[in-house]
């Protein structure tokens, strides 16, 4: 099953997953689903076709899919228009990750099979069971990456507008579910995403987990998005650089609000990447210095679907086009390719 082979562990929170990740439990490939090799070849062809036109493809690594709500026809049309080669669409509001496989069956060149998004009550209410289900899904060999898991999350702008505090979420990063998730990533070589608000009091726990699980592939969503600046005074380009140099599995995605966006509960401009409407020089220098550790992403979800073209165009114009060619190509698609396939991109 390529690099995604499970190991057995007898101690800690991850021990509860052992029965799910035994090689003997590997499930048969569902009918009509491309093999792993065929899937990767299809993605490669689509990426290369965009490159052959002299354009920069993007792999969107953070997006939430809701079957029956997400307008897939529209998304496919936008992907073609915007040179988005693939989306890692993590399904929400489903008992398992199967909707992502169905999407991949229908559009094999466009969508990457991704385990469930931890952005709905099945994760909030029982994170231990959620991780166990993800482990079982991964064991099939049909998934290439894991979705977003909310450990500390303030209500998103659309929830704020609706006065809905249901997504004011706190789950201990170093609790049983967090430990099991980090261990699962180490065991399988599969990347996972975390939503973890930038607060000084939360950073030591994250650092401890990264040190404890050095082989875990972690994508910390929303680089530089600080919703309450008075709670996150440590964080900035220098701090992120210190994390990168210490923790080899840590990555960051670029799904960030537009310049000048105000997070109304705090009254603060929540994206710190920009200055005077453009990528700030210190953040640009960080991206250029460590181009292997960042990935493009949209943070798509159905309530803000109409914003997808603007969000991707903004990321391309304000961030990617500000970078040198090597960094631009790595961050737009090559790093995501490596995390998804376990192999370096080769044209």
Secondary structure, 3 states (H helix, E strand, C coil): CCCCCCCCCCCCHHHHHCCCCCHHHCCCCCCCCCCHHHHHHHHHHHHHHHHHCCCCCEEEEEEEECCCCCCHHHHHHHHHHHCEEEEEEEECCCCCCHHHHHHHHHCCCCEEEECCCECCHHHHHCHHHHHHHHHHHHHCCCCCECCEEEEEECCCHHHHHCCCCCCCEECCCCCHHHHHHHHHHHHHCCCEEEEECCCHHHHHHHHHHHHHCCCCCEEECCCCECCCHHHCCCCCHHHHHHHHHHCCCEEEECCCCCCCCEECCCCEECECCEECCEECHHHHHHHHHCHHHEECCCCECHHHHHHHHHHHHHHHHHHHHHCCHHHHHHHHHHHHHHHHHCCCCCC
